[in-house]
């Protein structure tokens, strides 16, 4: 007798994220997901209604995490450097612990249904505005070099959004990664 895998929504989501990262959302079918899970495609529908639902859950779980953490950081009574370090650590933790889901967020959001895509874009814009407000306050308080806040914002985000691409490929222990990335990103902007 063949043992059936213990199929749960979380296993479906993590397996799907791995497949989406390797091939992209557009290239993966429900049959591909079922095959990776060693079940029939019909079994998936007992846990999830569609591939679109999988994508939404993967993306909006991280969107909620990012928004919750940046709002929490915004309201802390700490200096700008500490706030930026806190935000960087959030990105690092997700890149280290959920790299496939992070890749799905960054690469496959464009496949969201129009209303969900609009929601995602609004949330991303809101995140960027909050981060920019922290940077502007840091410039105003002379905690950050007097540089263009937009350039600082996109320099940070371009670095943070790609952490998952190279972290797993390098022989760097997690603690070194967590210690060095904030220092290297902020070294050029913090006085």
Secondary structure, 3 states (H helix, E strand, C coil): CCCCCCCCHHHHHHHHHHHHHHHCHHHCCHHHHHHHHCCCHHHHCCCCCCHHHHHHHHHHHHHHHHHHHHHHHHCCCCCHHHHHHHHHHHHHHHHHHCHHHHHHHHHHHHHCCHHHHHHHHHHHHHHHHHHHHHHHHHHHCCCECCCCHHHHHHHHHHHHCCHHHHHCCCCCCHHHHHHHHHHHHHCCCEC
